[in-house]
Amino acid sequence: MKRGEEAIIPDSYTFSCVLKACASALDLPQGKQLHQLAVECGFGADIFVSNSLIFMYAKCGSLEDGVHVFDEMPHRDIVSWNSVISAFALNGLNFDAAETAREMIESGLKPDQVTIISILSFCSTIDTVVREAHGFVLKNGMEALSMIQSAMISAYGKCGMVEKSQMIFNNLAWKDRVSWNSIIASYSQNGLFEESLKLLKEMKKCRLDLDVVTYSGIISSLTQNNLSYKAMAVFEELLSAGLKPDVVAIASVLPSISGIFCLDYCKEIHGYSFRHGLEADRRIRNALVSVYSKCGSVRCAEQVFEAIEDRDVISWSSMIAGYSQNDRLVESLETFREMMIVKLAPNPVTITSATPSMGDQELVSRAIIRGERSDRYVREMRENSEL
């Protein structure tokens, strides 16, 4: 920008703020342009800009670029390390995240509360990492921090070590809503639903206001264990308590509807989501595509799918599976082809969903003719299905 003849150069703070905005918008191309501009303006080695770049690249799914920024940093602070640890974890590389935390300690920096909570949140299914984090917390006098206590309860629960979660919960000097939610989720995640519902009643007796998070954890666990009716009953209890379901609650209960093939209920929740401004969330739309398909309403699934502007691999996989489940084999394969055209890598669920279409060689041939760009993928999938 210019004012008269004098150029106004953005400062470090400006670059950091705009990069965070790019991260929120998942705008990788714009983020890369800002990265180049920051280097040209002399902020390539600025610690605040570099930290923001790592965060932006991680959020936008470009882990390699984020790690490269970290590796090139001449000086790093605790935020730099926390950012790259979160970057690994956000991309599912939990062991790399844990190893980076160890490297941080070896470099002489002491993990702070953010580091510990990040490790416990993202690497909570790796019991050795959770135990190491717990040991570090005890050795460094961090066990009294309420956020760490709740994170420990959740982490042990996700590792299947409910007794450890209960032990930490029992030793809390003050049990707040977050710690209650954590212990309830620990039981429900491990299929101990009677115990989790009992804790829910105890929480009420303590005159703590139950929130949507409390119910959502139980609903999600019941749904994942194919206990659809019970999940819907807890959802009804949530409504009876006067609480308004949020995105997580809606996305958690929707799969349970497909378990009982209740199309009308799906439409009711869809309508509720639309009226309350939740329907535009990709998580809800992905779930709606799946539920409508399983309930046999492919047209409704198509309408929701077409409305998703920022489709991810789950969006595409849900629609591909929806067609396949309803014997719409040509459409299933065609949607897979379109997914390849937008250069979105399929995951195992996508391949599994599209594989039933491989049984009809005539349909496969027609799909190949329709899309030359996808013929290599189709042939590979056909060969795999014949093994």
N, C-alpha and C positions, 0 to 999 in steps of 0.2 A: 504494500500500500504506500501511497505517497500523499504528502500534504505540502503543496507547493512543490519545491524541488528536493525536499528532504524525505528520504525513505524512512518509514517506521518499521523497525525490525522487531518481530515478536520476541518476548523474553522467555526464559525457562518456564515460568509459571503459566504463561499463555499456551505454550506447546503442551505442557502436562495436562491442562484442562481440556484442550481440544482432542488430545489423544484418548482421554478417558471417555469423551463423548463418542468418538469413533468406536471404542470398545463396547459401549452401551448399544450403539446402533449396529454392531457387527459389520462395520464398513471397512473391510480389509484394504481395498484399493485406495481409499482416501487416507487410511492410516499409513500406508506405504509412501504415499506422496508427502505426507507430513514428516515422515522419517527422513526422507531425502532432503526436504526443506530445512529440517532441524540441523542436519549435517552441514548443509550449505551456509547456514547462519552461524556456524561455530558451536552448536550445542550437541554435537555427536557424542562427546564424552561427558556431558552434563549428567550428574547422578540422578537428578529428579526426572529429566527427560527420559533417560535410559530405563528407569523404573517404570515409567508410564508406558514406554514402548513394550517392555516385557509383558505387562498386564494386557495391553491392547492385542498383541500377537496371540497371547494365550486365549483370550476371549474369542478371537476371530478364528481360532483353530489352526493358526500357523505357528506351531510349537517350535519348529526348527529355527525360524527367524528370531523368536523370542530368546531361545537358548544362545543363539549367535550373538545377540546384543549383550547378554549376560557375560558370555565368555570374553567379549572385547572390552568390557568395562575396566578401566584402570584402577578405579576405587569402587568398593561396594559397601553398602550399609545393611542394616538388618532388613530394611524394606526390600532391597535388591534380592536378598536370599529368600525372603518370604514370597516374593513375586515369582521367582523361578520355581520354587517348591510347589506353589499353587498351580503354576503353568503345567508342570508334569502331572500333577494330580487331576487337573481339569481334563487332561487328555487321556486319563485312564492309566498312566504310568506310575502306579503307586510305589513300586519298589524304587524307581528312580527318584521319586519325591523323598522317600525315606533316606536313601543314600545321600541325596543332596543335603538333607538336614544334618547327617553325620559329618559331611564335609564342612558345613558351616561351623559346627562345634570345633572341628580340628583346626579351622582357620583362626580360632580364638574368639569368635563371636558367640555370645550366649543367646540361645533361643528365647524369645519373649512369649507372651501369652498368645499372640497371633500365630506364631510358629507352631506352638503345641496344639492349639485348636485346629489349625489347618491339617496337621499330621493326623490327629485323631479323627477328624471329619472325613478326610479323603482316604486314609489308609486303615480305616477301622475294621476292615475284614481280614487284615493280616495280624494275627494274634501276637507274633513276636515283636512287631513294631509297636503295638499297643502296650505290651508289657514294658518295652524299653522306654516309651514315652512316660508311662506311669512311674517307672523308677527314677527318671530324670526329674519329674515333678516333685517326688518325695525328697530327693537329695537336695533340691534347690529351693525348698520351702514354698512351693507354688500350689500346694494342695488345698489351701484355703480360698483360692480364687473360685468364685461361684461358676463362672463360665467354663473353667477347666473341669470342675467337678461334674457338671452336666455333660460335658463332652466325653469324659471318662465313662460315665454311666452308659451313654449311647454307644461308645466304641466297644465296650465289653459285651453289650447286648448284641451288637452286630456280629461279634465273633462267636456268639452262642454261649458266652460265659455269663449267664444271667445271675448266678450266685455272686460273682464279683460286682456286678452292677448293683445288686441289692445291698452288698456289704458297704459300698461307697455311699449309697443312698441312706442307709441306716446311720452312718457316722456323720451325716451333715448336721451342722449346728442349726441351720435354717433351711427349710425345704421350700423353695419358691416354685412358681408355676413351671419354669423351665425344667427344673430337676424332676418334678412330678411327671411332666410330659416325657422326659427321657426314660424314666423307669417303666412307665406304662408301655412305651414303645418297645423297650427291651423285651418285655414279656410277650407282647403281641407278635413281634417279629419272629419269635421262636415258637410260635404256635400255642403259647400258653394263654389262650384267650379268656378262660375263666378267671385266671389270676389278674389279667390286665383289666377286666371289667370290675373285679373286686377293688382294685386299686383306684379305679375311676370313682367308685362310690366313696372310698376313703378320702379321696381328694375333695369331693363335695362336702364331706363332713368337716374338713378343715377350713371350710368357708373360703376356699380359693375359687375364683371365677374360672370355670373351664373355658378354654378358647377353642377355636377351630382346629388348631394344631393338635390338641389333645385327641379329638375325635378322628381327625384325618389319619393319624398313625394307626389307629385300630382298624379303621375302614380299609386302608391300604393292605394291611396284613391279612385281614379276613378275605379280601378279594383275591389276593395272591394264593391263598390256600383253598380257593374255589368254594368258599362259604358265602355264596352270593346273598342268600336271604338274611343271614346275620349281618352282613355288611350294610345292606339296605336298612335293616332295623336300627343299626347304630346311626346311620345317616338321618333317619327319621327322628331319632332322639336328639341329634344335633339341631334339627329344625325346631323341635319342641322346646328346646332350651332357649330359643329366641336368637340363636346365632345365625349369621349369614355365611353360607358356604363360600369359600374363596376358590381360587384356581386349583390349588392342591386337592381340596376336598372334592370338587367336581371331577377332576381327573382321576381321583382314587375310586369314586363310587361308580363311574361310568362302566368300567369293565365288568362289574358285578351284574349290571343289567343284561349284558350279553350272555351271562351265565344262565339266566332264566328266560332269555328271548322275549323280553318285555319291550316291544317297540314303542308303545304309548308312553311308558315311563321315560324312555330315552328322549322322546320328543318333548316331554314336560321339562326335563332337565336342560335340554337344548334351549328351549324357550326361556327358562330362568336365566341361563348363562347370557343369552342375548340381551334380555331386559336389564341385566345388572352389569353390562359392559365387560363380561368375562369371556364371551364366545370367541373373540378375536385372538385369544391366546393360543399359540400353536399346540401346546400340550392338550388343551381341551379339544381342539379341532382334530388332532391326531386320534384321540380317544373316540371321538364321534364317528370318524371314518370307520374305525374298527367295529364299533358297536352296531352302527347301522348295517354294515356288511353282514355281521353275524346274525342280525335279526332279519336278513333277507331283503332289506331296503337298499339296493345298490344305487338307485337314483339319488336318494338322500345322501349317501356316502359320496357320490360323485360331486354333488353340489357343494358339500363341505370341503372336499379335496380341492376343487377348483377355486375356492375362496382363500386357500392358504397361499399367501404370497411368498413367504420364506420357508418353503418346504425343505425338510431335512430327510435323512434316510428313513426315519420312522414314518414320516408322512407317505413317502413313496411305497415303503414296504406294506403299510396298512392297506393302501389302495390295491396294490398288486395281490395281496392275500385276499382282499375282499372280492375281487373278480374271480380268483381261483376257487374260493369257498362257494361261490354261486354258479360254478360251471361256466363262467365267462372266460374261456381259456384264451381266445384271441385277444381280448381286451387286456388280460393279465400280462401276456407277453408283449403287447404293444406298449403298455405302461412301463414295463421294464426297459424296453428300447428307449423310450423317452427319457427315462432316468439316466441312461448311459449318455444320451445326447447332451444333457446338462452337466455331464462330467461329475456326477455324484457317485462315489464308490459304494457299491452295495455291501451290506453286512450279511452274516450267515442267515439271518431271518429273511432277508430279501431273496437270497438264493433258494432257500427252502420253500418260500411262498411261490416262487415262479417255477420251481422244478416240476410240479404236477402237469404243467402245460407241455412238458417235453414228451409226454407219452403219445401225443398225436402228431405224427411226423408231417402230416399235411398242413396242420396249423403252424408248425415250426417253419416249414418252407414258405408259407405265405407271409409270416412275420419277417423272415429274412429278406424277402423281395421288397417288403414295405420299407425297410430301413437298412441301407447298405452299411451305415456306420455301426450298426449293432451286430452285424453278422458274425463277427469273431466271438463276441460274448455268447451269442445264441449257440454257436457250434460247440464252444467249450462246455456250456451247460448241458447240451445234448449228450456230449461225450461222457461227462461226469455222471449223468443219469443212467447211462448204459453200463457203467462199471459194476 
